[in-house]
Structure formats: structure tokens, C-alpha cells
């Protein structure tokens, strides 16, 4: 495969939703298997790519937690009844 084919595969193949930690473990095993056949510079590149992919894959998990701002909450007030999404951090 050349670079364009690899890029097309990575960006177009459909995969199942897999836990980012599991993906990182599989990636680590693959890189470990290759490290005796690649240069130290290529190893460093693969490690940096793996770290970037992992960070990107977990970034959205924390965004799903939408915590209300303390200044907009009154006791007994139901934010969903009044104005949906008002007072939530996005």
C-alpha cells in the first residue's frame, strides 16, 4: 500500500465502536511487535501518532457531561421545564 491508499483506508473503513483504551492496547502490541524492525526515529513517530489518536478519541467523553452553572440553579427549579440547555456548559 502507498500513502494515499493507507490514508483512504484509515479515513473510510467502517469499524465498530471500541473503547479507546482497548484500541490503545492493540496499537501498543502492534508497535511492540514492530520495534525490532524499525528505526528509533520511526518508533518515536508511531508513539506520538498513537498518543495523538488516543487523546483525540477520549476528548469527547468529557464533553458529554454538561454540568449546570451554579449561578443559574435555584433550589427546586427544573432547568428542563423552563429553557432547555440554558445554564449548561457546552
C-alpha positions, -999 to 999 in steps of 0.1 A, spaced: 0 0 0 12 35 -7 5 66 15 -27 76 -4 -41 40 -1 -33 39 36 -49 73 42 -80 62 22 -83 30 43 -79 48 76 -104 75 68 -130 54 50 -132 20 67 -162 14 89 -153 -1 123 -172 -10 154 -172 15 184 -144 2 206 -132 15 239 -102 38 233 -82 20 260 -87 -13 241 -76 4 209 -45 18 226 -36 -17 239 -39 -32 205 -19 -4 190 8 -8 217 10 -45 210 14 -39 172 41 -13 178 59 -35 203 59 -63 176 74 -39 150 100 -22 172 129 -46 164 124 -39 126 121 -1 126 144 28 135 143 46 168 130 77 149 101 57 133 94 42 167 91 77 182 68 88 153 45 58 159 44 65 196 34 102 190 8 92 165 -6 67 189 -7 92 217 -25 118 194 -50 92 183 -57 82 219 -61 118 231 -84 126 202 -106 95 209 -111 103 246 -116 141 241 -154 139 235 -161 117 265 -158 146 290 -178 169 268 -209 147 273 -210 158 309 -230 190 309 -228 205 343 -251 234 353 -235 267 363 -240 272 400 -253 308 395 -283 297 374 -296 270 397 -323 278 422 -335 252 447 -365 234 432 -360 249 398 -362 224 369 -340 237 341 -355 214 316 -390 228 321 -381 264 317 -355 267 290 -337 235 278 -299 239 277 -300 273 294 -273 274 321 -254 244 308 -217 244 300 -212 233 264 
